[in-house]
Structure formats: structure tokens, C-alpha cells
Amino acid sequence: MAPDQFRTTINKLGLSQVAAARLFGVDEETLHQWANGERDIPAPAVRFLHYLIATRTKGEEAMKVLDSWVLIR
């Protein structure tokens, strides 16, 4: 996934870069580097984005599910 596609997808999911960093479990600087092409976007992150788009899951919904899952563990 190219950086511009990454940024577009994050926006399409209704996420800020801060929220996206939290969703991926990385710091904001790492996400900024992905978004600007300074670092490659890891394949699992790309697959997760494709899953969210395919299932029409908004970023906020995914964050709620992941947050509740972490609390259960």
C-alpha cells in the first residue's frame, strides 16, 4: 500500500492519525512515518485496513471492539 492510499484509507475509516496509531498499537511518530513514506507499512497493518474496508467497519467501531477485548483478557 502506498502512503497516499494509506492516508486515504485512514480518512475513509474516519480516523485521525492519532486514533489510527492507537488502533494499530504504535506510537504517533511511527504512523506519521508510514503515512509519509518514511517507513514501509507492515503487511499485517495493510491486511487489517483491507479487512475494515471489506467489512465496512468504521475505525471507531474497531477501536471499541479491540478495547473491550483487551479488558476481557
Helices and strands as residue ranges (DSSP letters): H 3-12, H 17-24, H 28-35, H 43-54, H 59-72
